[in-house]
Amino acid sequence: MNKICGDIIRILFDKNYINQRVLRDATGYSLGTVNKSLNELQKTGYLDDKFNLTIKALKEIKDKKPRNAVILAAGYGIRIFPINLEYPKGLLEIDGEPLIERMIKQLHEVEINDIYVVVGYMKEKYEYLIDKYNVKLIVNSEYAVKNNIHSLNKVRQYLGNTYIMPCDVWCKNNLFNKSELYSWYMVSDAKDSKSDVIVNKNSQLILKKGNSLGNMMIGISYITYDDADKIKDKLEEYCNNSIYNNLFWEEILYKNGMTSIYAKIINNAEVAEINSYEQLRKLDSSSKQLMTDAIKTIMKEFNVTLNEITDIRLLKKGMTNRSFIFECKGEEYIMRIPGEGTNKLINRREEAEVYSVILDKNICDDIKYFNPENGYKITRYFKDSRTCNPNDKNDVAKCIELIRSLHERKIKVPHTFDLFGQIEFYEHLRGDRVSLYKDYNDTKNKIWELKEYIEANKEEMVLTHIDAVFDNFLFIRDGEKEYIRLIDWEYAGMQDPHIDIAMFAIYAFYDREKIDYIIDCYFNNNCEWAVRIKIYCYVAICGLLWSNWCEYKSTLGVEFGEYSIRQYRYAKEYYSIAKSEINKMKAGDQSVRGSKSDYISSRYGEENETINR
């Protein structure tokens, strides 16, 4: 039975036969297509000569009748920031009704009562659904590091004649049915450049080519027993391979660029996926969830109403914080919200101290509001700006020059950043959890061996950025001119200024030659051997520092992939490099490079050459 015949059978089951025109209107197919399909259904024994459903048809309906549903509600819902700081996406409300409750009620209307809700982020917020609707909660504890294919895998055993849906879709009318005759995936008739799929003439989804418009994917689907077996096998295969951690579950439906199930096209007015603050405001401008703590702060500080705060959109999910852009009184601003566990990592009063002494020095972001109690920060948004390209030697040279000029000012603040103390502190934060690295204790003991050399060669302490990574250097275009600002001073404090050189290097994943390049940029090719070795020591120490930082964040469900292990490698590899150089210095080895790097001009001499990773 093809899709058209299946649709006609379902309508006949729900409404009984009246005439072809009623079927045309109900299905959306042409009158000719309806007549042709009715004849086909009679020939194949699904309809009798009076167009009544036969026993064969009723058995088909029974065999493929929907029996359960899966609602995927584990994710952060980061795109609805800052609302997701207070509510998980499934509990967003339209006209006072949570999205997930509306969906559950619509399922109940078509006699689907066996409902599995896969939860993760703010899972406790969904607990009440167990008592109110008798749903079953399934916890996906890996929601922070794996995509929704792993959420669906959690309920793999229950798949078969199953509705699958995300929790953040609002359906104007009930799109579920008491009968289904085939598997389908729902798309909108609206076209969107961001969509990757289009519907072909056979009602299948195919991956589009080029920049053409595609059908908006809704995320709701129905999977029959016949197709569920194949999906279960793929779920098991893909979820056992870490290279698929970021996969959306829908991607397993494709083979050779085409889905094995039909597309179900609906009118765009029937559904809305709540992907952002502004989408929620558009659907329900009176929603109490629009009034988050962050939005209230903006209203108070700028003395405006909610309606005067517009164009709210996520900027980025940073390693420490979350940020969003908003427009107010004709200007655009960025609001920073501290991320998970940041209250333990950052002393916001010390950050406020730093800003108090640098705001008038034209080196930092343009601060409009700062709250040392919770870390909320509002800064001017520079639309025509970019971050440093760590592979462009001109960009890098300008950043290193800015760092040097900061250090030369010898700015003082009342607090320090203790490298070794912070390593111990991050260890303490992860509690009883031992390090993920088997040889951690050995690596730490080696790093501690470098303390004596560091202390013997330490510079005068000045205000040091500490987090002087390429992403924090903002190149701002002002007409024909471009200037640089160094942003995000939350780790800044008094320290040996040469730490900033090491920090820049390890964030950019530089090898030794590139590290030597930025050292020579900083010292104008006149770096003393002992100082160069000290910076190698800092590379090792800072690698262990941020490795521990990542281990603590992982206890909160936040992972940083390659960054974490690369920092640990810096600790081990640059301990060996530093120790080797120290031993050579002690032995008076004259073959070791001294104050200048004679390879710099040959390797980086051309004006437009880039620093290759």
C-alpha positions in Angstrom: 0.0 0.0 0.0 1.5 3.3 -1.0 1.2 6.6 0.9 -1.9 7.9 -1.0 -3.8 4.7 -0.5 -2.8 4.7 3.1 -4.1 8.2 3.6 -7.4 7.3 2.0 -7.8 4.2 4.2 -7.1 6.2 7.3 -9.7 8.9 6.4 -12.3 6.2 5.6 -11.6 4.6 8.9 -12.0 7.8 10.8 -14.9 9.3 8.8 -16.5 6.6 6.6 -16.9 7.1 2.9 -19.2 9.9 1.6 -17.9 10.8 -1.8 -14.7 11.4 -3.8 -14.9 15.2 -3.3 -14.9 14.8 0.5 -11.9 12.5 0.2 -10.2 15.0 -2.0 -10.7 17.8 0.5 -9.6 15.6 3.4 -6.5 14.3 1.8 -5.4 17.2 -0.4 -5.0 14.9 -3.4 -6.6 15.7 -6.8 -10.0 14.1 -7.6 -8.3 12.0 -10.3 -5.8 10.7 -7.9 -8.5 9.8 -5.4 -10.5 7.9 -8.0 -7.5 6.0 -9.2 -6.5 5.1 -5.6 -10.1 4.0 -4.8 -10.0 1.6 -7.7 -6.6 0.3 -6.6 -7.8 -0.3 -3.1 -10.8 -2.3 -4.5 -8.5 -4.4 -6.7 -6.2 -5.2 -3.8 -9.0 -6.2 -1.5 -8.9 -3.3 1.0 -12.3 -1.9 -0.1 -15.5 -3.8 -1.2 -17.6 -2.7 -4.2 -19.4 -0.1 -1.9 -16.1 1.4 -0.8 -16.4 -0.1 2.7 -13.3 -1.2 4.5 -12.7 -5.0 4.3 -11.4 -7.3 6.9 -8.0 -7.1 5.2 -8.0 -3.3 5.6 -9.1 -3.5 9.3 -6.3 -5.9 10.0 -3.8 -3.5 8.4 -5.1 -0.7 10.5 -4.9 -2.8 13.7 -1.4 -4.0 13.0 -0.1 -0.4 12.4 -2.2 1.3 15.1 -0.2 3.8 17.2 0.5 2.3 20.6 3.1 4.6 22.3 5.0 7.8 22.1 8.5 9.1 22.8 9.1 12.8 23.7 12.8 13.9 23.6 13.3 16.5 26.3 16.9 16.0 27.4 18.7 18.9 25.8 19.8 22.3 27.1 17.6 24.3 24.7 20.6 26.6 24.5 18.9 28.6 21.6 16.2 29.8 23.9 18.8 31.5 26.2 18.3 33.2 28.6 15.0 31.5 29.3 16.7 28.1 29.6 18.6 29.3 32.7 15.2 29.0 34.5 13.1 26.6 32.5 13.8 23.5 30.4 12.6 23.9 26.8 9.7 21.4 27.2 8.2 23.6 29.9 8.0 26.7 27.9 4.4 28.0 28.0 2.1 29.3 25.3 -1.0 30.9 26.8 -0.1 29.4 30.2 0.2 25.8 28.9 3.5 24.1 28.9 4.5 22.7 25.5 5.0 19.2 26.7 1.7 19.1 28.5 -0.1 20.2 25.4 1.6 17.4 23.5 0.7 14.8 26.1 -2.9 15.9 26.1 -3.1 15.7 22.3 -1.6 12.1 22.5 -4.2 11.2 25.0 -7.0 12.5 22.7 -6.0 9.7 20.2 -5.8 7.1 22.9 -2.0 7.1 23.3 -1.3 6.8 27.0 2.0 4.9 27.0 4.4 7.9 26.8 8.1 7.9 27.5 9.8 11.3 28.1 13.6 11.3 27.8 15.0 13.9 30.2 18.4 15.3 31.1 18.9 19.0 31.6 16.7 20.1 34.6 15.3 16.6 34.7 13.7 17.3 38.1 11.4 19.9 36.6 9.6 17.2 34.6 9.1 14.9 37.6 5.5 16.1 38.2 4.4 14.7 34.9 4.7 11.2 36.3 1.8 11.9 38.7 -0.2 14.2 36.5 -0.1 12.2 33.2 1.3 8.8 34.2 4.2 9.2 31.8 7.5 7.4 32.3 10.7 9.4 32.6 13.9 8.0 31.1 17.1 9.8 32.1 19.8 10.5 29.6 22.8 11.5 31.8 24.9 12.2 28.7 22.7 14.9 27.3 25.5 17.5 27.7 28.1 15.7 25.5 25.9 13.7 23.1 23.1 14.6 20.7 19.6 13.3 20.6 20.4 10.1 18.8 21.5 8.9 22.3 18.3 10.0 23.8 16.3 7.9 21.4 18.7 5.0 22.0 17.6 5.1 25.6 14.1 4.0 24.6 15.2 1.8 21.7 13.4 -1.2 23.1 10.0 0.5 23.1 10.1 1.6 19.4 7.4 0.2 17.2 4.1 1.9 16.1 5.6 4.9 17.9 5.3 8.6 17.6 8.6 10.3 18.1 8.8 14.1 18.8 10.8 16.9 20.3 9.4 18.6 23.4 9.7 22.2 22.0 7.1 22.0 19.2 3.7 23.7 19.6 0.9 22.2 17.5 -2.1 24.4 16.9 -4.4 21.5 16.3 -3.9 17.8 17.1 -1.7 16.3 14.4 -1.8 12.8 15.8 -4.3 10.1 14.8 -5.9 6.9 16.1 -4.7 5.2 12.9 -1.5 5.3 10.9 -0.7 3.1 7.9 2.9 3.9 7.2 6.0 5.5 8.7 6.5 9.2 8.2 8.6 12.3 9.1 6.8 15.6 9.4 7.9 18.7 7.4 6.3 22.0 6.8 5.2 23.4 3.5 7.2 26.5 4.3 10.5 26.7 2.6 13.7 27.7 4.4 17.3 28.1 3.3 18.6 26.5 6.5 16.8 23.2 5.8 18.8 20.4 4.3 15.9 18.5 2.8 13.2 18.7 0.2 10.3 16.4 -0.6 10.5 14.6 -4.0 7.7 13.5 -6.2 7.5 10.1 -4.4 6.8 11.9 -1.1 10.3 11.0 0.3 12.7 13.4 1.9 16.0 13.8 0.0 19.0 15.9 0.9 19.0 19.1 -1.2 21.9 20.3 -3.2 23.4 23.8 -3.4 21.7 26.8 -1.9 18.1 25.9 -2.8 15.3 26.2 -0.3 14.2 23.2 1.6 11.2 22.1 3.6 11.3 23.0 7.3 11.8 20.0 9.4 9.3 19.7 12.3 10.8 16.8 14.2 7.6 14.8 14.7 7.5 11.3 13.2 5.7 8.0 13.2 7.6 4.7 13.0 5.8 1.4 12.4 7.0 -1.9 13.6 8.4 -2.8 10.2 10.7 0.2 10.1 11.4 0.2 13.8 13.6 -2.9 13.6 15.9 -1.2 11.1 16.1 1.9 13.2 16.9 -0.1 16.3 19.8 -1.8 14.6 21.2 1.6 13.4 20.7 3.2 16.8 22.7 0.4 18.4 25.4 0.6 15.8 25.8 4.4 15.8 25.6 4.8 19.6 28.4 2.4 20.1 30.7 4.6 18.1 31.9 8.0 19.6 32.2 9.6 16.1 28.4 9.8 16.0 28.0 11.5 19.4 26.8 14.7 17.8 24.3 13.1 15.4 20.7 13.9 15.3 18.6 10.8 15.3 16.8 11.7 12.0 20.1 11.2 10.2 19.8 7.4 10.5 16.7 7.6 8.3 18.8 8.4 5.2 20.3 6.0 2.8 22.1 7.3 -0.3 20.7 10.8 0.5 17.0 9.7 0.7 14.8 8.7 3.6 13.4 5.2 3.7 10.1 6.6 5.1 7.6 9.0 3.7 7.4 12.8 4.3 4.3 14.1 5.9 3.7 17.7 4.8 1.6 20.0 6.9 0.6 23.7 6.7 3.2 26.0 8.3 0.5 27.7 10.4 -0.2 24.4 12.2 3.1 24.2 14.1 5.8 26.3 15.6 9.1 25.2 17.0 10.2 27.4 19.8 13.9 27.9 19.1 14.5 31.3 20.5 13.4 34.0 22.9 11.9 36.0 20.1 9.9 33.0 18.8 8.3 32.6 22.2 7.6 36.4 22.3 6.0 36.2 18.8 3.7 33.3 19.9 2.8 34.7 23.3 4.0 38.2 24.1 2.4 38.0 27.5 4.3 34.9 28.6 5.6 35.2 32.1 8.7 33.2 31.0 9.9 36.2 29.0 10.6 38.0 32.3 13.8 36.2 33.2 16.1 37.5 35.8 18.5 38.7 33.1 15.8 40.6 31.2 14.6 42.2 34.4 18.2 43.4 35.0 18.3 45.0 31.6 14.9 46.7 32.2 16.1 48.1 35.5 19.5 49.3 34.3 18.3 50.9 31.1 14.9 52.0 32.6 12.9 50.4 29.8 9.9 48.1 29.3 10.2 44.6 27.9 8.9 45.8 24.6 11.8 48.2 24.3 14.3 45.3 24.5 14.3 43.7 21.1 16.2 41.3 18.7 17.3 39.0 21.5 19.6 36.3 20.1 22.2 33.9 21.4 25.7 35.0 20.8 27.8 32.0 21.8 28.1 29.3 24.3 31.5 30.1 25.7 33.8 27.8 27.8 32.9 29.7 31.0 29.9 31.8 30.2 26.8 32.2 28.1 26.1 35.5 26.2 23.3 37.0 24.2 22.8 40.1 22.1 19.9 42.5 22.5 18.9 45.9 21.1 17.8 48.8 23.3 17.4 52.5 22.6 18.9 52.1 19.2 22.1 50.4 20.4 23.2 46.8 20.5 24.6 45.2 23.6 25.9 41.9 24.9 24.8 40.4 28.2 27.0 37.8 29.8 25.6 35.2 32.1 28.0 33.0 34.1 28.0 29.3 33.1 27.7 26.1 35.1 29.9 26.1 38.3 31.3 29.5 37.5 30.4 30.9 40.9 33.1 28.5 42.3 35.6 29.2 39.6 35.5 33.0 39.4 35.7 35.7 42.1 33.4 38.3 40.6 34.5 41.0 43.1 38.1 40.6 42.0 36.9 40.9 38.3 35.1 44.1 39.3 38.4 45.4 40.8 40.2 44.8 37.6 37.6 46.6 35.5 37.7 49.5 37.9 41.3 50.2 37.1 41.4 49.5 33.3 38.1 51.0 32.1 39.7 54.3 31.2 42.8 52.8 29.5 41.2 51.8 26.1 42.3 48.2 26.4 39.1 46.3 27.4 35.5 45.9 26.4 33.1 48.8 26.8 31.3 48.0 30.1 27.8 49.3 30.7 26.8 47.2 33.7 28.6 44.8 36.0 27.2 43.0 39.0 29.9 41.6 41.3 27.4 39.5 43.1 26.2 37.2 40.3 28.7 38.1 37.5 26.1 39.6 35.1 27.8 41.9 32.7 26.5 44.1 29.9 28.9 45.5 27.3 28.5 47.4 24.1 28.3 45.1 21.0 30.7 45.9 18.2 28.9 44.7 15.1 31.9 45.3 12.7 34.4 43.2 14.7 36.2 39.9 14.6 38.4 37.8 16.8 42.1 37.2 16.2 43.0 34.6 13.6 45.7 32.5 15.4 47.0 31.4 12.0 47.6 34.9 10.7 51.0 36.2 11.7 49.9 39.9 11.4 46.9 39.3 13.7 49.1 37.4 16.2 51.8 40.1 16.2 49.3 42.8 17.0 47.8 40.7 19.9 51.2 40.1 21.3 52.0 43.8 21.1 48.8 44.6 23.0 49.8 42.1 25.7 53.3 43.6 26.0 51.8 47.2 26.2 49.5 46.0 29.0 52.4 44.6 31.0 54.5 47.7 30.4 51.9 49.8 32.1 52.6 47.8 35.3 49.0 48.1 36.5 48.3 47.0 40.0 45.3 45.3 41.6 44.9 43.9 45.1 44.7 40.2 44.2 47.0 37.6 42.6 46.4 34.6 40.4 48.2 31.7 42.0 48.9 29.1 39.3 49.8 26.2 41.6 47.2 27.2 44.1 44.5 27.2 41.4 45.6 23.7 40.3 45.0 22.5 43.8 41.7 24.4 44.0 40.4 22.8 40.8 41.4 19.4 42.2 39.4 20.2 45.3 36.3 21.2 43.3 36.0 17.8 41.7 35.7 16.2 45.2 36.2 12.5 45.5 36.4 12.0 41.8 39.9 10.9 40.8 41.5 12.3 37.7 40.5 10.9 34.4 44.2 10.5 33.5 45.8 7.4 34.8 49.2 9.0 35.3 47.9 12.3 36.7 49.8 12.1 40.0 53.1 11.4 38.3 52.4 14.3 35.9 51.5 16.7 38.7 54.7 15.8 40.7 56.8 16.6 37.6 55.0 19.9 37.2 55.7 20.8 40.8 59.4 20.2 40.1 59.3 23.4 37.9 58.4 25.7 40.8 62.0 26.2 41.9 63.0 27.4 38.4 59.9 29.6 38.1 60.6 31.3 41.4 64.2 31.9 40.5 63.3 33.6 37.2 60.1 35.3 38.0 59.4 38.8 36.8 57.9 41.7 38.7 54.3 40.9 39.2 51.9 43.2 37.2 48.2 42.9 36.1 48.2 39.9 33.8 45.1 38.8 31.8 45.7 35.1 32.4 43.0 34.1 29.9 44.9 35.9 27.0 43.6 33.6 24.3 43.0 34.5 20.7 39.2 34.5 21.1 39.5 37.3 23.6 41.2 39.7 21.2 38.6 41.7 19.4 39.6 43.5 16.2 37.1 46.4 15.8 36.6 48.3 12.6 36.0 52.0 12.9 35.8 53.4 9.4 39.1 52.9 7.7 40.8 52.1 11.0 41.0 49.0 13.1 41.8 48.8 16.8 42.0 45.9 19.3 40.4 45.3 22.6 41.2 42.5 25.1 37.9 41.2 26.6 36.9 38.8 29.4 39.1 39.7 32.4 37.5 37.4 34.9 40.7 35.4 35.7 43.0 38.5 35.6 45.2 39.3 38.6 48.8 40.0 39.6 51.3 37.6 38.1 54.4 37.2 36.1 53.4 38.8 32.8 55.1 36.1 30.7 52.3 33.7 31.7 50.1 35.5 29.1 52.5 34.4 26.3 52.0 30.7 27.4 48.3 31.1 27.7 48.0 32.5 24.1 50.0 29.6 22.8 48.2 26.7 24.4 44.8 27.9 23.5 45.9 28.1 19.8 47.4 24.6 20.0 50.7 26.0 18.9 53.7 23.7 18.6 57.2 24.7 19.7 58.2 26.7 16.7 55.0 28.8 16.9 55.5 29.3 20.6 59.0 30.5 19.9 57.6 32.8 17.3 55.3 34.6 19.7 58.0 34.7 22.3 60.2 36.5 19.8 57.3 38.8 18.9 57.0 39.8 22.5 60.7 40.3 23.1 61.5 41.7 19.6 63.8 38.8 18.9 65.8 39.5 22.1 64.5 36.9 24.6 67.0 35.6 27.1 67.5 31.9 27.1 66.5 31.6 30.8 63.2 33.5 30.1 62.4 31.3 27.1 62.8 28.2 29.3 60.6 29.8 32.0 57.8 30.3 29.4 58.1 26.6 28.4 57.6 25.9 32.1 54.5 28.1 32.1 53.2 26.2 29.1 53.4 23.0 31.0 52.0 24.4 34.2 49.1 26.2 32.4 48.4 23.0 30.5 47.8 21.2 33.8 45.9 24.1 35.2 43.3 24.1 32.4 43.3 20.3 32.2 42.1 20.4 35.9 39.6 23.1 35.0 38.1 20.9 32.3 38.0 17.9 34.7 36.0 20.0 37.2 33.6 21.2 34.4 33.1 17.6 33.3 31.7 16.8 36.7 29.0 19.3 35.8 28.2 17.6 32.5 30.2 20.1 30.4 32.8 18.7 28.1 35.4 20.3 25.8 36.5 17.5 23.6 40.0 17.9 22.1 40.8 21.0 24.2 40.9 19.1 27.4 43.3 16.3 26.3 45.5 18.8 24.4 46.0 20.8 27.6 47.1 17.7 29.5 49.5 16.9 26.7 51.1 20.4 27.0 51.7 19.6 30.7 53.5 16.4 29.9 55.4 17.4 26.8 56.5 20.8 27.9 57.7 19.5 31.3 60.0 17.3 29.3 61.1 20.2 27.0 61.6 22.6 30.0 63.6 20.0 32.0 65.8 19.3 28.9 66.5 22.9 28.4 67.2 23.5 32.1 69.7 20.6 32.1 71.4 22.0 29.0 71.7 25.4 30.6 73.2 23.9 33.7 75.7 22.0 31.6 76.5 25.2 29.7 75.6 23.7 26.3 76.5 26.4 23.8 74.7 24.7 21.0 71.3 25.7 22.5 69.7 28.7 20.9 70.4 31.9 22.8 68.7 35.3 22.6 67.6 35.2 18.9 65.6 32.8 16.8 67.5 32.8 13.5 64.9 30.7 11.7 62.1 33.2 12.2 62.9 35.4 9.2 63.1 32.4 6.9 60.0 30.7 8.2 57.8 33.7 8.7 59.4 36.4 6.6 56.9 36.8 3.9 54.3 39.4 4.6 51.2 37.4 3.9 52.4 34.0 5.2 50.2 32.4 7.8 51.1 30.3 10.9 49.9 26.9 9.9 48.6 24.6 12.5 
